[in-house]
Amino acid sequence: MAVSDGVVKKIILSYTYVAIWIFLSFTVIVYNKYILDRKMYNWPYPISLTMIHMAFCSSLAYILVRVLKLVEPVSMSRDLYLRSVVPIGALYSLSLWFSNSAYIYLSVSFIQMLKALMPVAVYSIGVLFKKEGFKNETMANMLSISFGVAIAAYGEAKFDTWGVSLQLMAVAFEATRLVLIQILLNSKGISLNPITSLYYIAPCCLVFLSVPWLIMEYPSLRDNSSFHLDFVIFGTNSFCAFALNLAVFLLVGKTSALTMNVAGVVKDWLLIAFSWSVIKDTVTPVNLIGYGLAFLGVAYYNHSKLQALKASEAQKKAQQADEEAGRLLEEREGESGNGRKSDNQS
């Protein structure tokens, strides 16, 4: 009965982590849309909003890592930081800047549909950097996802070319960042969790974003005499962004990255429903058909990755079992050899 209770408790905790992550991810996306959209809060400064997030998150991450010492920092030289973390920070800043900018021009529902292209971008860039092997079956799956997103885009009632370009660039930069994490960090045995990622990468983002901010947004903010920083709005928005990173830390740490992918699909459908029913964005049947096709492609891709992971783990276990059997055989042969020597001496 104790084992049964433990399993039930684990399941409840897993679903709790999933629910918290979905809620916070949902909240951050809708909150960002509310702040940036000209028909809502009307504060169309995506670089400024991203910089506020980065300043808030890097400050809290510093407190958690250096002051409270709740999270262990990673041993990293200055040279490694400059050669590995800084390029990743540059890509992350561009990804956040363009994805937040897209909220000014596109609906929440359509942005989620465009984000379904992420596996396509990650796989394509992985093949380009030789981190993924080219497979006809996988490429056909990527084309089916792209075809579904193209149908969704065709059915979009308020299609905006610039907004779509911004979101596609955000997907491309984020996919490149994910591949470079494997090349520049994971291959060197360095693994960053969401908190240490913020600790090392958020200050980089802040520095990189300050350049376009000074050119593009600072003059407008300086000349806008009616502007004042609403600490309640931006404080709660930044806290939600930081809490989302904590939720990712819990979700991946206590469950798996695959669970997060599945939870992400649930979140996307909830956001589409919310965008249609509450924000009153137009969601057409063609939108849903296209996204449905893309969703099936993404689901198949995740299933294939899971099967490959299971096969790899099974192969490792079999190899370990063979090595252990060989070791035992050598020990037994050694023991029998020693026994024969002692018999001959007698």
ZADOPA-809484 format. One record per residue (C-alpha): x, y, z; residue number from 1. Coordinates in nm, 2 decimals, padded with zeros to 4 digits, m for minus. Example, Ala and Ser with C-alpha at 12.3 -4.5 7.8 and 13.67 -1.06 7.14 Angstrom:
! residues 2
<<01.23 m00.45 00.78> 1>
<<01.37 m00.11 00.71> 2>
END
This chain:
! residues 346
<<00.00 00.00 00.00> 1>
<<00.30 00.23 00.08> 2>
<<00.43 00.18 m00.28> 3>
<<00.09 00.25 m00.42> 4>
<<00.06 00.57 m00.22> 5>
<<00.41 00.68 m00.34> 6>
<<00.32 00.62 m00.70> 7>
<<m00.01 00.82 m00.66> 8>
<<00.18 01.10 m00.49> 9>
<<00.44 01.11 m00.77> 10>
<<00.16 01.12 m01.04> 11>
<<m00.01 01.41 m00.85> 12>
<<00.31 01.60 m00.82> 13>
<<00.39 01.55 m01.19> 14>
<<00.05 01.68 m01.29> 15>
<<00.09 01.97 m01.05> 16>
<<00.42 02.07 m01.21> 17>
<<00.26 02.05 m01.55> 18>
<<m00.04 02.26 m01.45> 19>
<<00.19 02.53 m01.29> 20>
<<00.41 02.54 m01.60> 21>
<<00.10 02.56 m01.84> 22>
<<m00.05 02.84 m01.62> 23>
<<00.26 03.05 m01.60> 24>
<<00.35 03.00 m01.97> 25>
<<m00.01 03.09 m02.06> 26>
<<00.00 03.40 m01.83> 27>
<<00.34 03.53 m01.96> 28>
<<00.22 03.51 m02.33> 29>
<<m00.12 03.67 m02.27> 30>
<<00.04 03.93 m02.04> 31>
<<00.30 04.03 m02.30> 32>
<<00.03 04.05 m02.56> 33>
<<m00.17 04.28 m02.33> 34>
<<00.12 04.51 m02.27> 35>
<<00.24 04.54 m02.63> 36>
<<m00.08 04.54 m02.82> 37>
<<m00.19 04.89 m02.94> 38>
<<m00.56 04.80 m02.87> 39>
<<m00.49 04.70 m02.50> 40>
<<m00.23 04.85 m02.27> 41>
<<m00.07 05.01 m02.58> 42>
<<00.30 05.01 m02.48> 43>
<<00.46 04.90 m02.81> 44>
<<00.82 04.88 m02.69> 45>
<<00.93 04.51 m02.72> 46>
<<01.30 04.58 m02.66> 47>
<<01.23 04.77 m02.35> 48>
<<01.00 04.50 m02.22> 49>
<<01.25 04.23 m02.29> 50>
<<01.53 04.43 m02.11> 51>
<<01.30 04.48 m01.81> 52>
<<01.26 04.10 m01.80> 53>
<<01.63 04.03 m01.83> 54>
<<01.73 04.29 m01.56> 55>
<<01.47 04.14 m01.32> 56>
<<01.55 03.78 m01.40> 57>
<<01.93 03.83 m01.38> 58>
<<01.90 04.01 m01.05> 59>
<<01.69 03.73 m00.89> 60>
<<01.91 03.46 m01.04> 61>
<<02.22 03.63 m00.89> 62>
<<02.04 03.63 m00.55> 63>
<<01.95 03.26 m00.58> 64>
<<02.30 03.15 m00.70> 65>
<<02.54 03.38 m00.51> 66>
<<02.35 03.51 m00.20> 67>
<<02.11 03.24 m00.10> 68>
<<02.33 02.97 m00.26> 69>
<<02.02 02.76 m00.35> 70>
<<02.16 02.67 m00.69> 71>
<<02.52 02.57 m00.76> 72>
<<02.70 02.78 m01.02> 73>
<<02.88 02.61 m01.31> 74>
<<03.26 02.61 m01.31> 75>
<<03.34 02.83 m01.62> 76>
<<03.65 03.01 m01.73> 77>
<<03.64 03.36 m01.88> 78>
<<03.75 03.23 m02.22> 79>
<<03.47 02.96 m02.22> 80>
<<03.22 03.23 m02.12> 81>
<<03.32 03.46 m02.41> 82>
<<03.34 03.18 m02.67> 83>
<<03.03 02.98 m02.57> 84>
<<02.79 03.17 m02.35> 85>
<<02.81 03.51 m02.52> 86>
<<02.70 03.38 m02.87> 87>
<<02.41 03.20 m02.71> 88>
<<02.32 03.52 m02.52> 89>
<<02.32 03.71 m02.85> 90>
<<02.09 03.46 m03.02> 91>
<<01.86 03.45 m02.71> 92>
<<01.83 03.83 m02.71> 93>
<<01.73 03.84 m03.08> 94>
<<01.48 03.55 m03.03> 95>
<<01.31 03.73 m02.74> 96>
<<01.32 04.07 m02.92> 97>
<<01.15 03.94 m03.24> 98>
<<00.90 03.71 m03.07> 99>
<<00.78 03.99 m02.84> 100>
<<00.77 04.23 m03.14> 101>
<<00.54 03.99 m03.32> 102>
<<00.27 04.04 m03.05> 103>
<<00.21 04.39 m03.18> 104>
<<00.11 04.26 m03.53> 105>
<<m00.03 03.91 m03.49> 106>
<<m00.29 03.74 m03.28> 107>
<<m00.19 03.51 m02.99> 108>
<<m00.35 03.21 m03.17> 109>
<<m00.17 03.26 m03.50> 110>
<<00.17 03.31 m03.32> 111>
<<00.12 02.97 m03.15> 112>
<<00.05 02.81 m03.49> 113>
<<00.37 02.96 m03.63> 114>
<<00.57 02.83 m03.33> 115>
<<00.48 02.48 m03.45> 116>
<<00.77 02.53 m03.70> 117>
<<01.02 02.50 m03.41> 118>
<<01.10 02.13 m03.47> 119>
<<01.15 02.20 m03.84> 120>
<<01.40 02.48 m03.77> 121>
<<01.58 02.28 m03.50> 122>
<<01.62 01.97 m03.72> 123>
<<01.72 02.18 m04.03> 124>
<<01.99 02.37 m03.84> 125>
<<02.10 02.05 m03.67> 126>
<<02.16 01.89 m04.01> 127>
<<02.34 02.21 m04.13> 128>
<<02.57 02.19 m03.82> 129>
<<02.60 01.81 m03.85> 130>
<<02.44 01.75 m03.51> 131>
<<02.15 01.56 m03.68> 132>
<<02.17 01.30 m03.95> 133>
<<01.97 01.36 m04.27> 134>
<<01.68 01.11 m04.29> 135>
<<01.42 01.11 m04.57> 136>
<<01.15 01.00 m04.32> 137>
<<01.23 01.28 m04.08> 138>
<<01.25 01.54 m04.36> 139>
<<00.91 01.42 m04.49> 140>
<<00.77 01.48 m04.14> 141>
<<00.92 01.83 m04.13> 142>
<<00.76 01.91 m04.47> 143>
<<00.42 01.79 m04.34> 144>
<<00.45 02.03 m04.04> 145>
<<00.55 02.31 m04.27> 146>
<<00.26 02.23 m04.50> 147>
<<00.02 02.25 m04.21> 148>
<<00.16 02.58 m04.09> 149>
<<00.13 02.72 m04.45> 150>
<<m00.24 02.62 m04.46> 151>
<<m00.29 02.79 m04.12> 152>
<<m00.12 03.10 m04.25> 153>
<<m00.33 03.09 m04.57> 154>
<<m00.65 03.09 m04.35> 155>
<<m00.53 03.37 m04.12> 156>
<<m00.79 03.65 m04.12> 157>
<<m00.55 03.92 m04.02> 158>
<<m00.23 03.82 m04.19> 159>
<<00.05 04.07 m04.15> 160>
<<00.37 04.00 m04.35> 161>
<<00.60 04.20 m04.12> 162>
<<00.46 04.02 m03.81> 163>
<<00.50 03.68 m03.97> 164>
<<00.86 03.77 m04.07> 165>
<<00.94 03.87 m03.71> 166>
<<00.80 03.55 m03.57> 167>
<<00.98 03.33 m03.82> 168>
<<01.31 03.51 m03.74> 169>
<<01.24 03.45 m03.37> 170>
<<01.19 03.08 m03.44> 171>
<<01.51 03.06 m03.65> 172>
<<01.72 03.24 m03.38> 173>
<<01.58 03.02 m03.11> 174>
<<01.64 02.70 m03.30> 175>
<<02.00 02.81 m03.37> 176>
<<02.05 02.89 m03.00> 177>
<<01.92 02.54 m02.90> 178>
<<02.16 02.37 m03.15> 179>
<<02.46 02.59 m03.03> 180>
<<02.39 02.49 m02.67> 181>
<<02.46 02.13 m02.77> 182>
<<02.77 02.23 m02.97> 183>
<<02.92 02.49 m02.74> 184>
<<02.81 02.37 m02.39> 185>
<<02.67 02.02 m02.37> 186>
<<02.96 01.88 m02.58> 187>
<<03.20 02.02 m02.33> 188>
<<03.02 01.86 m02.04> 189>
<<02.85 02.19 m01.93> 190>
<<02.48 02.17 m01.84> 191>
<<02.29 02.48 m01.75> 192>
<<01.95 02.46 m01.58> 193>
<<01.70 02.74 m01.63> 194>
<<01.83 02.93 m01.32> 195>
<<02.20 02.91 m01.41> 196>
<<02.10 02.99 m01.77> 197>
<<01.95 03.32 m01.65> 198>
<<02.25 03.38 m01.42> 199>
<<02.50 03.35 m01.71> 200>
<<02.29 03.45 m02.02> 201>
<<02.05 03.72 m01.90> 202>
<<02.32 03.98 m01.84> 203>
<<02.45 03.92 m02.20> 204>
<<02.10 03.97 m02.33> 205>
<<02.08 04.30 m02.14> 206>
<<02.40 04.42 m02.30> 207>
<<02.31 04.31 m02.65> 208>
<<01.96 04.46 m02.64> 209>
<<02.09 04.80 m02.51> 210>
<<02.23 04.87 m02.86> 211>
<<01.91 04.85 m03.06> 212>
<<01.72 05.00 m02.76> 213>
<<01.93 05.32 m02.77> 214>
<<01.88 05.35 m03.14> 215>
<<01.51 05.24 m03.18> 216>
<<01.32 05.29 m02.86> 217>
<<01.50 05.53 m02.63> 218>
<<01.44 05.84 m02.84> 219>
<<01.07 05.77 m02.85> 220>
<<01.05 05.70 m02.47> 221>
<<01.26 06.01 m02.40> 222>
<<01.03 06.24 m02.60> 223>
<<00.71 06.08 m02.47> 224>
<<00.63 06.31 m02.17> 225>
<<00.32 06.10 m02.08> 226>
<<00.53 05.78 m02.02> 227>
<<00.57 05.65 m01.67> 228>
<<00.69 05.30 m01.56> 229>
<<00.39 05.12 m01.40> 230>
<<00.57 04.92 m01.14> 231>
<<00.27 04.70 m01.07> 232>
<<00.22 04.60 m01.43> 233>
<<00.59 04.55 m01.52> 234>
<<00.68 04.41 m01.18> 235>
<<00.42 04.14 m01.19> 236>
<<00.49 04.07 m01.56> 237>
<<00.86 04.03 m01.49> 238>
<<00.79 03.81 m01.18> 239>
<<00.57 03.58 m01.40> 240>
<<00.86 03.55 m01.65> 241>
<<01.10 03.45 m01.38> 242>
<<00.85 03.22 m01.22> 243>
<<00.81 03.05 m01.56> 244>
<<01.18 02.97 m01.56> 245>
<<01.15 02.82 m01.21> 246>
<<00.86 02.61 m01.33> 247>
<<01.07 02.48 m01.63> 248>
<<01.34 02.39 m01.37> 249>
<<01.08 02.19 m01.17> 250>
<<00.90 02.04 m01.47> 251>
<<01.21 01.91 m01.65> 252>
<<01.39 01.81 m01.32> 253>
<<01.10 01.62 m01.18> 254>
<<00.95 01.48 m01.50> 255>
<<01.12 01.50 m01.84> 256>
<<01.17 01.72 m02.14> 257>
<<00.92 01.51 m02.33> 258>
<<00.66 01.58 m02.07> 259>
<<00.72 01.95 m02.12> 260>
<<00.68 01.91 m02.50> 261>
<<00.34 01.73 m02.44> 262>
<<00.24 02.00 m02.19> 263>
<<00.34 02.26 m02.45> 264>
<<00.09 02.12 m02.70> 265>
<<m00.19 02.14 m02.44> 266>
<<m00.09 02.50 m02.37> 267>
<<m00.10 02.59 m02.74> 268>
<<m00.45 02.46 m02.78> 269>
<<m00.56 02.64 m02.46> 270>
<<m00.41 02.97 m02.59> 271>
<<m00.59 02.93 m02.93> 272>
<<m00.92 02.87 m02.75> 273>
<<m00.85 03.17 m02.51> 274>
<<m00.75 03.40 m02.80> 275>
<<m01.07 03.31 m02.99> 276>
<<m01.32 03.32 m02.69> 277>
<<m01.18 03.60 m02.47> 278>
<<m00.95 03.83 m02.67> 279>
<<m01.20 03.78 m02.97> 280>
<<m00.93 03.71 m03.22> 281>
<<m01.06 03.55 m03.54> 282>
<<m00.98 03.18 m03.57> 283>
<<m01.10 03.04 m03.91> 284>
<<m01.17 02.67 m03.99> 285>
<<m00.87 02.68 m04.23> 286>
<<m00.65 02.79 m03.94> 287>
<<m00.76 02.50 m03.73> 288>
<<m00.72 02.24 m04.02> 289>
<<m00.37 02.37 m04.09> 290>
<<m00.26 02.37 m03.73> 291>
<<m00.42 02.03 m03.68> 292>
<<m00.20 01.89 m03.96> 293>
<<00.11 02.06 m03.81> 294>
<<00.01 01.93 m03.46> 295>
<<00.00 01.57 m03.59> 296>
<<00.34 01.62 m03.75> 297>
<<00.49 01.75 m03.43> 298>
<<00.33 01.47 m03.23> 299>
<<00.48 01.21 m03.46> 300>
<<00.82 01.38 m03.44> 301>
<<00.81 01.37 m03.05> 302>
<<00.71 01.01 m03.07> 303>
<<01.00 00.92 m03.30> 304>
<<01.24 01.11 m03.07> 305>
<<01.11 00.91 m02.77> 306>
<<01.15 00.58 m02.95> 307>
<<01.50 00.67 m03.05> 308>
<<01.58 00.77 m02.69> 309>
<<01.44 00.44 m02.56> 310>
<<01.64 00.24 m02.82> 311>
<<01.96 00.43 m02.73> 312>
<<01.90 00.36 m02.35> 313>
<<01.83 m00.01 m02.42> 314>
<<02.15 m00.04 m02.63> 315>
<<02.35 00.13 m02.35> 316>
<<02.21 m00.11 m02.09> 317>
<<02.28 m00.41 m02.31> 318>
<<02.64 m00.29 m02.36> 319>
<<02.68 m00.24 m01.98> 320>
<<02.54 m00.59 m01.92> 321>
<<02.79 m00.74 m02.18> 322>
<<03.08 m00.55 m02.01> 323>
<<02.97 m00.67 m01.67> 324>
<<02.94 m01.03 m01.79> 325>
<<03.29 m01.01 m01.95> 326>
<<03.43 m00.87 m01.63> 327>
<<03.27 m01.16 m01.42> 328>
<<03.40 m01.42 m01.67> 329>
<<03.76 m01.27 m01.64> 330>
<<03.74 m01.28 m01.26> 331>
<<03.62 m01.65 m01.27> 332>
<<03.89 m01.75 m01.51> 333>
<<04.14 m01.57 m01.29> 334>
<<04.01 m01.75 m00.98> 335>
<<04.02 m02.09 m01.15> 336>
<<04.37 m02.02 m01.28> 337>
<<04.49 m01.94 m00.93> 338>
<<04.32 m02.26 m00.80> 339>
<<04.50 m02.47 m01.05> 340>
<<04.84 m02.31 m00.96> 341>
<<04.78 m02.38 m00.59> 342>
<<04.69 m02.75 m00.67> 343>
<<05.01 m02.79 m00.88> 344>
<<05.22 m02.64 m00.60> 345>
<<05.06 m02.89 m00.35> 346>
END
